[in-house]
Each structure stands twice: as C-alpha cells, then as structure tokens.
Amino acid sequence: MLRLLASLALFSTLFSTPCILSAERVPPNIILILADDLGYSDLACYGNDRNQSPHLDQMAREGQRWTEFYSASHICSPSRAALLTGLYPVRTGTDAHVFFEWSAEGLPHDSVTLAEVLKENGYRTYCIGKWHLGHKAGYLPIDQGFDYFYGIPYSNDMRVDPDMKVSDTAVFRDGMTEDGMRNHANKIDNWIPLMEGDALIEYPADQSTLTRRYTEQSLSCITQSIEEETPFFLFIAHHLPHVPIFVSDSIQSTVSGNSYAQAIAEIDASVGQILAYLKASALADNSLVIFTSDNGPDQTFNLQGGRAEPLKGSKFYASEGGQKVPTLFWWPNKIPTGEIDALGSTLDIYNTILSIADISDASEQATDSHDLSPVLFHKSESPRKDFYYFSSFIEPRGQIYAMRKGDWKAHFYQSQSPEYYNPKSIVKHPRTKLYNLKEDPGENTDLADTFPHIVKDLEKHSEAFSEDIQRSIAPNRYSKKILHQVRPDWAQ
C-alpha cells in the first residue's frame, strides 16, 4: 500500500512539475496489455460505432493498428500459454481446455516463459490481472518468471478453490469468513479470489473495482522500476469484457450503452492512464506498449457480447472471428505510425520482444514465434507467411483444423456448434474449402474448384506442419489429462 501511495504521489508530481527523469533507458520497457474476449470490431478504431474507446483510438493514431493479427487459440488458457511461450498450445499440452478452480495443473513447469527470459536478462517482471494458467503452488505467475503478481487466478465467472492459501491479512466481504470460504459445500458462482503473490487477499473480490486496482498496481510497478532504474516487463491482463461484467460506479454513471460498452470504456480508461503516465515520466520514448486480446468475442450473450464483423465465428470456434483480434503497437518516435496489414500473431510477441530487447540466446526455443520487429520499425514484409488453426477435440493430436497462407485460407474441418461445449459437432469436410481472405474476409465464396493448385499447396503445407507438431508432442504432455480433468466432489 505504501508503494501504491508513493506511485500516486509521483504521478501527481509528474503532471505538476517539469520532469527530470531520463528517457534514455536501454533496454526498453515492455508493457503487454491483454483484453479478455474482445472482438475484432469492438473498438472505434476498428469500425465500431457503439463503443467508446478514445484512448485506444489515440493509441492507434500514435502507433500502429494491425489488421491481420491472430490469437493462437479461441479460448483463454491455451491462448495465454502461447502468448507467454511462443509455441502453439498443442506443443505444451495446454490446448485441450481451460484451467478451472479445481484444476490440479497449469502451464508445464518446463515451459520457458517470456517473463523468465526477461527476468534472467535484468528485467523486473510484473503480472497484473487475470492469470488462468494454473493457480496451485508451482503454477502461479511467481513460479513462471514474474517477480510480482496481483490479480485473479482464473476467469471471473469461476469460484474459489476452498483449499487455496490465504494471507494473514486477507479481507473477507459480503458476510464471508475464512471458515465459510473453506467449506467445500459453499459454492457461489462469480465469487472469485483476489490474490497477491501466492495467497488470497480478498474474497469475494469486488469485481466492480478490479480494473481500477489493476491500473493503480500497474502504476506502482512502473514507479518501482523508475526508482530502481531497471527495465521492466509489465503484463496487464484484464478480465474484461469477459462475462459477468462488473464496472465501476464512475463508468456506470458516465458511459451510456449496455454493460459490454461500459466494460470497453473501463479498459480504455485504464490504458489512457498508463500511456499518460509513461508520457509524464519521460518513459514513452523507451517503452513499447502492445494491446491485444486473448481471443474473439463471446457471442453467446448476444448484445452483451462483442462483435467480429465482417468475420465469421467467435470465441469457442477455430475461426476468423474466434482468433483474429484487434492489436495495437505504440512506441512514440521509434516505430512509424499507420495501419499494418502484414500477417502476425500473439505467438510472435515472444521473439519480437526478445529481439527488441537484444536478447538472442533464448529465441530459438519459441519455434512458432517470428520476430516482427522489421515490420514494426520499417514496415517491411512480415516473416510470418502462414498461420494454423487447431481444435483440441480432433484426434489424433496435432491435426490442423484450418490454415492460412498469405491471403488464402483452407478449411479442413467445420464446427456445427461451439466445440468447447460439443466436441462431437466437429466434422471433416468431404473436400477442402478455400477462401481468399483479402477479397472475402467473411469467407462466403468457396474457391476450391477455381484454384485446385492452391488447395493442393495448402494441404501439403498443413500435412507437413501437422507431422512436425506430432513429433514435438512429448509423450508425457498432459493435454488429454486436462481435457478429461476429474472434478473433486466439492466442485460438482
């Protein structure tokens, strides 16, 4: 708390007095901001006329707005695993499902995360917000390369693990007590724990104040690094606009529209504060800020969910709408501004950051990650030429659902309903379907008969990559174990 107060005091001082802090910081600071279930067309800078996102729109104007950027998965945990390892989730065995409050595992211990590499090279590493890669001892952010963690261990629609570690100073709200929390029969949906380090510090977490507190803690972490004169990697993982949606009183009273629009405004305000702080502290010129989403919008809830037009599909589908995500890069006076239509993925953030930080010794282990820095700095051609869509419910492991190469996309399977809920809905096409995403982003016209040679080329590449994936899957990977997790009695 003292560090937080010091941070806010410094924030006030920076805006009221001339700043004397040096921006000549090498290596650069990295801030990675991840939204949860944000759709491709949910922001005004991506064509939305209902949601207010002035700070993100300004970030887009001052930086780069990528239009062909993909998340590595269409659901939360696999997407986050890929982001932090630079590997398709099937390689780490995390592709099969999300982790629940009763899950015994998380991101495998032998995974080398981006945070671990940066920490080994002198960075302070912070994880603020939603984790969702395992909440048991050994799987938390502080076990995966982060110096500090403040946030929720999994999705905000889950429940507490009654066996989790509790801080001596934990705050219990709404009539709850530690004994009540530890009662295995006491299950309350959407009552989630707030954690710091490896322990619960508040239960149930006041979800309406979480985004504000994430922002305050983020500013505190930046302040700490300023005082220590160390570069930092700050991973801010918002739990919004994932449902259920809770927003602050100030947003409710000032932002019109439904709760989803208010959630967008809440995230936008947080981003605005972070960028303003970087500018005021003279860190902007030496800080790369990336904003993206873990997957597409959850359209199960209609107007309370997001939009991905003109793309087909949404969260839970290995589709354009499920995996193409809004993505912004911001680095004043370092990268040229404008729209980037080069192909990229959250997989590529790993090696792009290591390249920018001039760290080369670990980049080869993230075999699915490409260095996008030439595109960022020079708007060069993207080194990523293809992208593969996976479904965890296709056997044998490593089979490819669809693939993109250049402007062309081949579909090998289709989902007749969200596969996450109904794995049997996935069926193999009798023949491969082909779409030109540049001309037909909505995938309405099958061109397989017109361009059979392109179909054969994509099938060949897909088969080769599938074989590579299958060779890389270690026998002890536990994707099937995750897929068939056994709920303890208290979680039934």
N, C-alpha and C positions, 0 to 999 in steps of 0.2 A: 504493500500500500504506500509506503514512504517513497518507493521508487516511482510509483504512478503519480503521486503528488508532485514529485520533482519534475517528472516529464511534463505535466500540465503547466507547471510554473515556467519551465523553459519554453514551452510552446507559446505562452503569453508573451514572454520576454522577446522572443524572436520576432514577433509581429510588431512590437512597440519600440525596439531599438535597432540600430544598424547591426547587421550580422557580421561577425568577425571570424566565423568558422570557415575553415578551408574546404573547398570542394575538390582539391587535388588529392583524391583518395584512390590509391591503387592497391589492390584490385578493386573492381566496382562492387557496390552493394547490389543485392538482388532481392526484389520483392515479388513474390508469386501469389497472386490473388485468384482464388478458385471459387466460383459460384456453384451452387448445387441445383441441378435440374433447370438451368437457364437455357431457354430455347434460342435457336439461331436468329429468329426475328423478334426477340423480346426487347431489344434496346432501340431507342430512337435512331441511333446512328446505323442501325441495320434495318431501318424502314418501319419501325413500329410507331403508330400514331396514337397509341393509347397510354403507353407507359412513359413516365418522366425519368430521364436519365441524363441530366445536363452535365454532370461531372464526367461521366463516362464518355459522353459525346465530345466534351472538350479534350479528354484524353485521346480520343480517336483523331481529333483535328491536330493535336500537338504531336501525335505519334503515328503509328501505322495500324490500319484496320485490315486484318486478314480475312479474306472471304472464302478460302478453301482450306480451312483448318479443321482437323478431326480429333475427337477424343478417341482413345484406344479401346473404349468399351462403351456399352449403352447402359451400364448400371454402375453404382457408386464404388464399391470396393475394388473391383478389377481396374476401373479407370484410375483410381488413386495409386494403386500398385504400379501401374505402367508409368504414370507421371513421375514417380519417385525412383524408378529403376531403369527407365529407358528400354523396357522389354515388354513385348506383348504379354498380357496376363497369363496366357496359356503356358508360357515358359516358366513362370514362377509358381504355377499351380493355383493361382488366385482367380482364375477366370470363371469358376463354376458357380459362384453365388456371392452374396454379400455376407459380411460377418454380422452376427446378431449379438444381443446382450447375453446370450447363453453360449456363444461360440467359444470353444476351448483354444483355438489357434488364431493366427493372424498372418501378416506378411512374413514369409520364412526368414529365419534368423540369418541364413547365409546370403540373403539379398544384400547387395551393396547399394544403399540409397544415395541420392544426390546430397542429402544432408551430411551423411557420413564422409563423403569425399571432400565436401567444402570444409567441414569441421577439421579434417586432417590437414587442410591447407590454410589454416589460420582464421577461418570464418567463425563468428558467433552465429549459432543456428537456433531459430525460434519457430515453433509451431503454435499458431493461434487459431482456434476454431474447431471444426469437425475433423476427426481423425479417420475412423472407420476402417482401420487395418489391424484390428485386434486390441482388446482392452485388458487382457490378462498381463501379469508380470512377464516381461521379456518381449512383449509385442507393442508396447506403448511408444510414443514418439521419442521419449528419453532413452529408449532401448534401440532406436533406429537412427541415431545420429543427431538428434536435436538436443541442445543444451537445456531448453525450457519448453514446457507445454502448458497451455491454458486453454481449456475448451471442453467440448463434449466428445466422448469416446466413440460414438456411432451416431446413426441418424436420429433426428429429433422426434420421430414417431415411434421410437422403441421404448424400452422400460429399463429399470435399474437392475443390475446384477446384485442380488442381495448379499453376495459373498465378497464384494469388492472392498478394497482398503479404504478406510475413512480417516480423514485428517482429524487431529485432536481439536482443531478449531472449526470443524465443519458447521455450517448453518443449515438447520432443518426448517422448512417452511410449510405453510398450509396445514398445520397441526401434525406434521410428520415428526417422528423421532427416529433415532438410530435403531432402536428395537423394532419399530414399525417397518423401517426400511429393510431390516434383515429378516423379516417374516416372509418366508418363501411363498406363502399363500397370498401375500398382499401385492397383487399385480395391478398397476394403474397405467393404462396407455398414455403415452406422451409425457409421462413424468420421467425425465431423464436426469442423470447426474451431471453436475459441472465439476471438472477436475482441474487440479494444478499439479504438475509433476506426475506422480503415480497414485494420487489419492483423491477421493471425493471431497469437495469443499463446500458444496451446496446441493441440497436435494429437497424437493424438486427444483431444478434450475428455473429461474424466472426467465422464460424464453422471450418475453417482450423487451428485456434489457440486454440480451446477449450480444446483439450486433454492436450496440454502444460500448459494451465492455470489451469486446474483441478489439475495437478501434482504440480504446484507451490503453489496453495492454500492448498493442502494436506500437503506439507512440512511445510507450515506456521502454520497449525493447530497442527502438531506434535511439532513444536518448541514452540508454546504457552503452550502446556501441559508440556513440559520439564521445561519451565520457572516457571510454576505454581506448578510443582511437583504433578500433578494429573494424574490418569489413564485416557485413552481416548478410545472412540469408534469412529472410522473413517470409514464412509460408502462412498466408492468411486464408483459411478455408471456411468460407461462410456456410452455414447450414440452410440458408435461404437461397432461392424460393421454394425449397422442398417443403411439402406439407407435413404437418399442420403449420399454418402460417401465424406467427405472433409478431407484431411490430410495436414500436414504442408509441407512447401517447402522443408525442410531438408529431410523428409521421401520420398517425391516425387523424389528428386534428388539422393537418395542413395539406395532405395529399388526397385528392379525390380519386374515385375509382374503386375497384374491388381490392381484396386483400393481396392479390398477386401483384397488382400495380404498386401497392404500398410496400411490398417486400422489395421490389426492384428499386424503389425510391430509397429504402433503408440502406441497401447495399451501395447505391450510388452516392449517398451522403457520406458513407464511410470512406469510399475511395477518394472523394473530394478532400476529406480531412487529411488522408495520408499524403496525397500529392501536394497539398498546400504546405504541410509540414516539411516535406522534402525541399520545396522551393524556399521556404523561410529559413531553413537551416543550411542553405547553400549546398545541399547534397544532391540536388536534382541532376546536375551535370555528370555525376558519377554514380547514378543509381538507375538500373534497369528495372522497370516495373512491367509485369506481364499480367494481363487479366484474361481469364478464360472460364470455361465451365466443364464440369466432370462428365456431362452427357447432355442429351437433348431434353426437352420438356416432358413432364408427366401430364399427358392429355387425358388421363383417366378422369380428371376432375373438371373437364370442360373449361368454363371461363375462369375457374380458379387455378388452372394450369397454364402453361406457356404456349408459345406459338413457334412454328418452324417453317411457315410458308416461304417459298413455294415447295418445300421439300416434303417428301413422303415419309411417314413413320414418326416415331417419337421414342422417348425412353422405353426400355424393355424390348426394343426392336433393333437388330443389327442393320440399321438403315441410315439413309442420309439425315433424316430428321432426328434419329436417335444418336448420331455421332458427329455430325458437322456442327461446330459450336462457334459462337462469336468469340473472337480473340483479338486483343489489342496489345501492342508493344509500345512502350513510352520511354524515351531516353533523350531529353532535350539536348540539342546541339551535338548529338552523337549519331543518331540514325535519321535518315531523311523521312519526311512525313509523306502520307498518302495511302492509297488503297493498294494492297498486295494481293494479287490473285494467284500467287505461287502455292503449290501444294505443301502443306505442313501438318504436323500432328503434335499432340501433347507428348508423344513419345520423344519428340525432337528437342523438347525443352532441356532435357538432361545434358546432352552433348553440346547444345548451343551455349548453355550457361558455363559449362566447363571450358569451352573454347574462349568465351569472353573473359573468363577469369584466368586464362592462360594456364589451365591445368590439363595436361595431356596424358598423364600416367594411368588414369582410370577410364578414359573414354571408350576404350575398345571393349570393355565388358558389357556396355549397353549396346548390344549388337543391333537393336532395332531403332536406335536413335541416330538422327542425322544432324549435323551441325548447320543450322540455318543462319549463322552469322553473316555469310556473304550476301544473303538476301536482305538481312536487316541493315547492313552498312552500305551496300552498293546496289540493292535491288537486282541482284544477279539471279540467274536461273536457280531454282531450288534443287538441292541434291536429292530430295525425295521425289522419286519417279512413280512410286506405287503405294498403295495402302490396302491392308487386308482387314476384312470384317469377319469376326469369329462369333460363333454361338457355342456356349458351354454345353449345350444339350445334343450336339451331334457326335455320334460315335463312328469311328474311333477318334480319340483325342487328336486335335490338330487339323481336323478338316476345316476347310475355308467356306464360309457362308457366301461371301461375295468378295470381289476385289476391284480396285480402281487402278488403272494405269494411264497416266496422262488425263485426257478428257473422257476416256472410255471406262465404263463400269460393266462388269459381268456379274450376273446373278446366277448362283448355282442352287440356292435353296430359297424358300419363301416361308414366312410365318403367317398363319391364318388368324392368330390371336397372339397376345403378348406371351412370348416363350417363357418368360420368367414365371408366369403362373400356369402355363400349359405347355410343357415341353413337347408333347405329342402333336402340337399344332405345326411343327416344322416338317416340311416335306421337300424332297429334292425335285427340282424342275425336271420334267422329261427331257428337256433340252435347254441349254444355257440361254439366258436372255441377255441382251446387250443394249446399253443406253449411252448416248453422248451427253454427258453432264453439262458441257458448256452450252449446247444448244437446247437441252431438255433437262434442266435441273430437277423437274418434277417427275422424271422417269416415266413418261407417259407413252413413249413410242419405242417399241422393241425393234432394233435394227439388226438382229442376228442374221436374218436372211439376206440382208443387203451387204453385210460385211462379214462373211464367214471366216475370212483370213484373220480378222481381228479377234473373233471368238476363239479360234484355234490358238492364237498367240497368248491370249489371256488365260486360257485353260492350261497351256503349257507352263506359264509362269506360276499359276496357282498350284499346280501339282508339285512343281519343284520346291516351292516355298513350304507347302504342307509337309513334304518329306523332310525338309530341314527342321521344321518345328518338331516333328515327331522324333527325330534323332536327338533333339536337345532336351526333350522332356525326361527328366531323371525318373527312374523307377519309384523313388520314394516321394515324389511330389504328391501332394495330398489334395489335388483338385477334386477327385471323386469323394474323398473324405469330407471335404467342405460341402460338396453337392448333397451328400447324404448325412449331414450333421444330425446327430441324435439329440433331441431336446431333453434336458433334465426334467424331472417331474414338475418342478416349480414353474417351468416355462410353458407347460402345456396349455 
